Amino acid sequence: MRRQGFTEFKGIMLGGGQVERKPEIWTIEENCLIKRKKPLYQVLGLQADGEKPFVISLVGGGGKTTAGRQLAREFSAAGYKTAFTTSTKIRIPDEGYLSENFASWKKQYPEDYITAGIPWNLQKLTMIQGEQWEELKSWADVIIVEADGARMLPIKLPAAWEPVILKETSVIIGCIGLDCIGKPWKQVCFRWELGKGLNGGEVITPEKAAKIILSEEGLKKGTEGRRYVLLLNKGDTKERLEYGRKILELTQLDGGITSFRRKGQEK
């Protein structure tokens, strides 16, 4: 158990001495882009007032960690006891992590969320299990789980053992980075060779991305009986926003487009 390098900003404890930027968020209405001012969890219609804990799993490609931590910050700021964790592996955050004693730590830092995990190596955490998992479930109102890996690529196709969806999951958020559109499959798609007809053509188009999003052999795998929400990340340019609008139009799923790009940051 460790904790280091926190900076306090507007009541939210942020790691690494850096102030996180709130994302820009868009949805579509009548196939037109609408910019939203509400928090991401509200835009996606994520309601944590029912059965406890409310477990959300993020799957797919680019932006899972960034989006998951943003949701954790928002739920925590709204007064929910919130944990960010993994069912696979995540990088150890600058601010550290907890493997146990969640409730006692939260009393000291009531406005922060917890990153929970067990060290896998010096760089990564893996899933907590057994008594520690039961302790976390008993304590938390909301648990956000990074349930997939993509080797930092914006889009992926799942292997037979992927994604790792916990049975407690109520909502699955499928993630894609819009920087994959127009790029060759081999360059930007993790496990592209598992396409089974989903990866036709030389480059990824909005239509091909939509096909993966809606396929039980693609991003939709493991969503049976659960709410399935689409999150298109890296909507950092007008061109990418139009790609995102097209994908939301094609899939007709609940969801949105995000950009976490800071002012002056390269697109």
C-alpha positions in Angstrom: 0.0 0.0 0.0 1.4 3.4 -1.0 0.4 6.9 -1.7 2.6 9.7 -3.1 2.7 12.8 -5.3 -0.8 14.1 -4.8 -2.0 17.5 -5.8 -5.3 18.8 -4.5 -7.4 20.8 -7.0 -11.0 21.9 -6.4 -11.6 19.1 -3.9 -10.3 16.3 -6.1 -7.0 14.6 -5.3 -5.0 14.2 -8.5 -1.9 12.2 -9.0 1.5 13.1 -10.3 1.3 16.8 -9.5 -0.7 17.5 -12.6 -4.1 19.0 -13.0 -6.3 16.8 -15.1 -8.2 18.5 -17.9 -11.9 17.8 -18.2 -12.8 16.2 -21.6 -14.8 17.8 -24.3 -17.8 15.6 -25.0 -20.2 15.2 -28.0 -23.2 13.1 -28.7 -25.5 13.1 -31.7 -29.1 14.1 -32.1 -30.8 13.5 -35.4 -27.4 12.6 -36.7 -25.9 16.0 -35.8 -23.1 16.5 -33.3 -24.1 18.2 -30.0 -21.4 19.4 -27.6 -22.3 18.5 -24.0 -21.4 20.3 -20.8 -22.4 17.6 -18.3 -19.9 15.2 -16.7 -19.1 12.1 -18.8 -20.9 9.7 -16.5 -24.1 11.7 -16.9 -23.7 12.0 -20.7 -23.4 8.2 -20.8 -26.4 7.7 -18.6 -24.5 5.8 -15.9 -26.7 5.6 -12.8 -25.1 4.4 -9.6 -28.1 4.6 -7.3 -29.2 1.0 -7.6 -27.5 -2.2 -6.5 -24.2 -1.8 -4.8 -21.5 -1.9 -6.0 -22.3 -0.5 -9.5 -19.6 -2.2 -11.7 -18.6 -0.7 -15.0 -16.1 -2.5 -17.3 -14.2 -0.8 -20.1 -13.2 -2.9 -23.1 -11.6 -2.4 -26.5 -8.9 -0.1 -27.6 -7.7 3.5 -27.2 -8.6 5.6 -24.2 -9.8 3.0 -21.6 -7.5 4.2 -18.8 -8.1 7.9 -19.4 -11.8 7.5 -19.6 -12.0 5.1 -16.7 -10.0 7.5 -14.4 -12.2 10.4 -15.6 -15.3 8.5 -14.6 -13.7 7.6 -11.3 -13.0 11.2 -10.5 -16.5 12.2 -11.5 -18.3 9.6 -9.4 -16.0 10.4 -6.4 -16.7 14.1 -6.8 -20.5 13.3 -6.8 -20.1 11.6 -3.4 -19.8 7.9 -4.4 -17.1 5.7 -2.8 -15.3 4.8 -6.0 -12.5 2.5 -7.1 -10.6 2.1 -10.3 -9.2 -1.4 -10.9 -8.5 -4.0 -13.5 -9.4 -7.6 -14.4 -6.2 -7.9 -16.5 -3.3 -5.4 -16.0 -2.9 -1.7 -15.7 0.1 0.6 -15.3 0.8 1.6 -11.7 -0.3 5.3 -11.4 2.0 8.0 -10.1 -0.2 8.4 -7.1 0.1 4.8 -6.0 -2.5 2.1 -5.3 -4.1 0.1 -2.5 -4.5 -3.6 -2.1 -6.4 -3.7 1.1 -7.8 -1.4 4.0 -9.9 0.6 1.6 -12.3 2.0 4.1 -9.6 3.3 6.5 -7.7 5.0 3.8 -10.9 6.7 2.4 -11.6 8.2 5.8 -8.3 10.2 5.5 -9.0 11.2 1.9 -12.8 11.3 1.5 -12.9 13.2 -1.8 -10.5 10.9 -3.8 -11.1 7.7 -5.7 -9.0 4.6 -5.0 -6.8 2.7 -7.5 -7.0 -1.0 -6.4 -4.7 -3.8 -7.5 -1.9 -6.2 -6.7 1.6 -5.6 -8.1 2.4 -7.7 -11.2 5.8 -6.2 -11.6 7.5 -2.9 -11.1 5.3 -1.2 -13.7 1.9 -2.9 -13.6 -0.9 -4.0 -11.3 -3.2 -6.9 -11.8 -6.6 -7.9 -10.3 -7.2 -8.1 -6.6 -8.9 -11.4 -5.6 -10.3 -13.3 -2.7 -10.9 -11.5 0.6 -9.5 -8.2 -0.8 -12.0 -8.3 -3.7 -14.8 -9.0 -1.3 -13.6 -6.1 0.9 -13.5 -3.8 -2.0 -17.0 -4.8 -3.1 -18.4 -4.3 0.4 -16.8 -0.8 0.7 -17.4 0.7 -2.8 -20.4 2.3 -4.3 -18.9 2.3 -7.8 -16.1 0.0 -9.2 -14.7 0.9 -12.6 -12.7 -2.0 -14.2 -10.3 -1.9 -17.1 -11.2 -5.3 -18.5 -9.2 -5.5 -21.7 -5.8 -4.8 -23.1 -4.8 -3.4 -26.5 -1.0 -2.7 -26.3 -1.7 1.1 -26.5 -3.4 0.7 -29.9 -6.7 2.5 -30.7 -8.7 -0.6 -31.8 -8.6 -4.3 -31.2 -10.2 -7.7 -31.9 -10.5 -10.0 -28.9 -8.7 -13.3 -28.5 -10.7 -16.3 -27.1 -10.0 -15.3 -23.5 -10.8 -11.6 -23.9 -12.2 -9.4 -22.6 -12.2 -10.4 -18.9 -15.7 -9.4 -17.8 -16.4 -9.8 -14.1 -19.7 -11.3 -13.3 -20.7 -8.3 -11.2 -20.5 -6.0 -14.2 -23.7 -4.1 -15.0 -22.5 -1.8 -17.9 -19.8 -2.4 -20.5 -18.2 0.6 -22.2 -16.7 -0.3 -25.6 -13.8 2.0 -26.5 -12.2 2.9 -29.8 -9.7 5.7 -30.5 -10.8 7.7 -33.6 -7.1 8.0 -34.6 -7.5 4.5 -36.1 -9.7 5.7 -39.0 -7.9 5.8 -42.3 -4.9 3.8 -41.0 -3.8 0.3 -42.1 -5.1 -2.6 -40.0 -1.7 -4.0 -39.2 -0.5 -0.6 -37.9 -3.3 0.3 -35.5 -5.4 -2.8 -34.7 -4.3 -5.1 -31.9 -4.8 -8.8 -33.0 -5.9 -7.6 -36.4 -5.3 -11.2 -37.7 -8.3 -12.4 -35.8 -10.6 -10.4 -38.1 -12.7 -13.3 -39.5 -14.1 -11.1 -42.1 -14.2 -7.9 -39.9 -10.9 -6.5 -41.2 -11.5 -6.3 -44.9 -9.8 -3.7 -47.0 -6.4 -2.1 -46.5 -7.4 0.6 -44.1 -10.0 1.1 -41.3 -13.1 3.1 -42.3 -16.0 4.3 -40.1 -18.1 1.5 -41.7 -15.5 -1.2 -40.7 -15.2 0.2 -37.2 -19.0 0.1 -36.8 -18.9 -3.5 -37.9 -16.4 -4.4 -35.2 -18.4 -2.4 -32.6 -21.6 -4.4 -33.4 -20.0 -7.8 -33.8 -20.1 -10.5 -31.1 -16.7 -11.4 -32.3 -15.6 -7.8 -31.9 -16.2 -5.1 -29.3 -19.6 -6.5 -28.4 -18.2 -9.8 -27.1 -19.3 -10.5 -23.6 -22.0 -7.9 -23.4 -24.9 -10.4 -23.3 -27.5 -9.3 -20.6 -25.7 -6.1 -19.8 -26.0 -2.5 -21.0 -23.5 -1.8 -23.8 -22.3 1.8 -24.3 -20.0 3.2 -27.0 -17.2 5.6 -26.2 -15.2 7.1 -29.1 -12.0 8.7 -27.8 -9.5 11.1 -29.4 -12.0 13.2 -31.2 -9.3 15.9 -31.4 -10.0 17.2 -34.9 -13.0 18.2 -37.0 -12.2 15.2 -39.3 -12.2 12.8 -36.4 -15.4 14.2 -35.0 -17.0 13.6 -38.3 -15.7 10.0 -38.2 -17.2 9.7 -34.8 -20.6 11.1 -35.8 -20.7 8.6 -38.7 -19.9 5.7 -36.4 -22.6 6.7 -33.8 -25.1 7.1 -36.7 -24.2 3.6 -38.1 -24.3 1.8 -34.8 -27.3 3.6 -33.1 -25.8 2.9 -29.7 -25.9 5.0 -26.6 -22.6 6.7 -26.3 -20.4 9.7 -27.1 -17.2 11.2 -28.4 -14.4 12.6 -26.2 -11.4 14.7 -26.5 -8.9 15.0 -23.6 -6.5 17.0 -25.7 -5.0 20.0 -23.9 -4.8 23.4 -25.5 -1.6 23.6 -27.6 -1.2 19.8 -27.6 -0.5 18.2 -30.9 -3.5 16.6 -32.7 
